[in-house]
Amino acid sequence: MDKKQKLDADFIERLTVILNDGELNEIEVNCDDFKIRLVKTPESPSSVTYNGAPAGAVMAAPVAAAPVAAAAPADAAPTSASDDLAEHPGAVTSPMVGTAYLAADPKTPNFVQVGDSVQKGQTLLIVEAMKTMNNISAPQAGKVIAILIENGSPIEFGQSLIVIE
């Protein structure tokens, strides 16, 4: 094992300790020629990928960074209305990675519908992360003009969920 691989292994071990001992559910580090992502799941204390490979390949030599996607051609289709709404100043974004639920359970109506008036602090939806249900509340009063996700859909941190105008 060369010095760089030893440094990488020590770094991964320190990140794993931070992940398992803290309240974090995920750690991702991107640095020049490598990417590491540690995720705590219910099945195991932590799961590690290194440059996109499972933990067994942790000692593999670092790979080159992935190429940047080419720009869309000029004759590409215009963006959809939901893409435009995702950039709306009233878009409510997800504070975490998880699964979005529009209702408290399958037998109850959604918290909000398009066209509903909402008050600041009113529950808009729930995001489940690590078996914990997290209420997502309206940051402002207004009218719901779009719901950009489907019930039970996986969501990412920062993803636009609902638009309030």
PEPE-V891111 format. One record per residue. N is the residue number from 1. RES is the residue in one letter. SS is DSSP state (hx for helix, st for strand, lp for the rest). D_LAST is the distance of its C-alpha to the last C-alpha in Angstrom with 1 decimal. Layout:
BEGIN
[[N | RES | SS | D_LAST] [N | RES | SS | D_LAST]]
END
This chain:
BEGIN
[[1 | M | lp | 57.4] [2 | D | lp | 56.8] [3 | K | hx | 55.2] [4 | K | hx | 51.8] [5 | Q | hx | 51.6] [6 | K | hx | 52.7] [7 | L | hx | 50.0] [8 | D | hx | 47.4] [9 | A | hx | 48.8] [10 | D | hx | 48.8] [11 | F | hx | 45.2] [12 | I | hx | 44.1] [13 | E | hx | 46.1] [14 | R | hx | 44.5] [15 | L | hx | 41.0] [16 | T | hx | 42.0] [17 | V | hx | 43.3] [18 | I | hx | 40.0] [19 | L | hx | 38.1] [20 | N | hx | 40.4] [21 | D | hx | 40.9] [22 | G | lp | 37.4] [23 | E | lp | 34.2] [24 | L | lp | 32.9] [25 | N | lp | 32.5] [26 | E | st | 32.6] [27 | I | st | 33.9] [28 | E | st | 33.7] [29 | V | st | 35.7] [30 | N | st | 35.9] [31 | C | st | 38.7] [32 | D | lp | 40.5] [33 | D | lp | 42.6] [34 | F | st | 41.3] [35 | K | st | 38.4] [36 | I | st | 38.7] [37 | R | st | 36.3] [38 | L | st | 37.2] [39 | V | st | 35.4] [40 | K | lp | 36.4] [41 | T | lp | 36.5] [42 | P | lp | 37.9] [43 | E | lp | 40.9] [44 | S | lp | 42.0] [45 | P | lp | 41.5] [46 | S | lp | 40.3] [47 | S | st | 40.2] [48 | V | st | 40.8] [49 | T | st | 40.4] [50 | Y | st | 41.9] [51 | N | lp | 41.0] [52 | G | lp | 39.5] [53 | A | st | 42.8] [54 | P | st | 43.6] [55 | A | hx | 45.3] [56 | G | hx | 48.7] [57 | A | hx | 48.3] [58 | V | lp | 47.3] [59 | M | lp | 50.5] [60 | A | lp | 50.0] [61 | A | lp | 50.0] [62 | P | lp | 46.7] [63 | V | lp | 45.4] [64 | A | lp | 43.9] [65 | A | lp | 40.2] [66 | A | lp | 38.4] [67 | P | lp | 38.1] [68 | V | lp | 34.8] [69 | A | lp | 33.4] [70 | A | lp | 34.1] [71 | A | lp | 31.6] [72 | A | lp | 30.4] [73 | P | lp | 32.7] [74 | A | lp | 31.6] [75 | D | lp | 31.9] [76 | A | lp | 29.5] [77 | A | lp | 26.9] [78 | P | lp | 23.5] [79 | T | lp | 20.7] [80 | S | lp | 18.9] [81 | A | hx | 15.4] [82 | S | hx | 14.7] [83 | D | hx | 16.1] [84 | D | hx | 13.9] [85 | L | hx | 10.7] [86 | A | hx | 12.5] [87 | E | lp | 12.5] [88 | H | lp | 8.9] [89 | P | lp | 8.4] [90 | G | lp | 5.6] [91 | A | st | 8.4] [92 | V | st | 10.5] [93 | T | st | 14.0] [94 | S | lp | 17.3] [95 | P | lp | 19.6] [96 | M | lp | 22.6] [97 | V | lp | 24.4] [98 | G | st | 24.9] [99 | T | st | 24.2] [100 | A | st | 21.0] [101 | Y | st | 21.3] [102 | L | lp | 18.7] [103 | A | lp | 21.2] [104 | A | lp | 23.8] [105 | D | lp | 26.5] [106 | P | lp | 27.3] [107 | K | lp | 28.3] [108 | T | lp | 25.2] [109 | P | lp | 22.0] [110 | N | lp | 18.9] [111 | F | lp | 17.0] [112 | V | lp | 13.8] [113 | Q | lp | 13.5] [114 | V | lp | 11.1] [115 | G | lp | 10.1] [116 | D | lp | 10.7] [117 | S | st | 9.5] [118 | V | st | 10.0] [119 | Q | lp | 11.6] [120 | K | lp | 12.1] [121 | G | lp | 14.9] [122 | Q | lp | 14.6] [123 | T | st | 16.0] [124 | L | st | 13.8] [125 | L | st | 16.9] [126 | I | st | 20.2] [127 | V | st | 21.7] [128 | E | st | 25.4] [129 | A | st | 27.3] [130 | M | lp | 31.1] [131 | K | lp | 31.3] [132 | T | st | 29.0] [133 | M | st | 25.9] [134 | N | st | 23.0] [135 | N | st | 20.0] [136 | I | st | 16.6] [137 | S | st | 14.6] [138 | A | lp | 11.0] [139 | P | lp | 11.1] [140 | Q | lp | 8.9] [141 | A | lp | 8.3] [142 | G | st | 5.3] [143 | K | st | 5.3] [144 | V | st | 6.5] [145 | I | st | 6.6] [146 | A | st | 9.3] [147 | I | st | 12.1] [148 | L | lp | 14.0] [149 | I | lp | 17.1] [150 | E | lp | 19.8] [151 | N | lp | 21.4] [152 | G | lp | 24.2] [153 | S | lp | 23.3] [154 | P | st | 24.4] [155 | I | st | 21.9] [156 | E | lp | 22.4] [157 | F | lp | 21.6] [158 | G | lp | 18.5] [159 | Q | lp | 17.4] [160 | S | st | 13.8] [161 | L | st | 13.4] [162 | I | st | 10.1] [163 | V | st | 6.6] [164 | I | st | 3.8] [165 | E | lp | 0.0]]
END
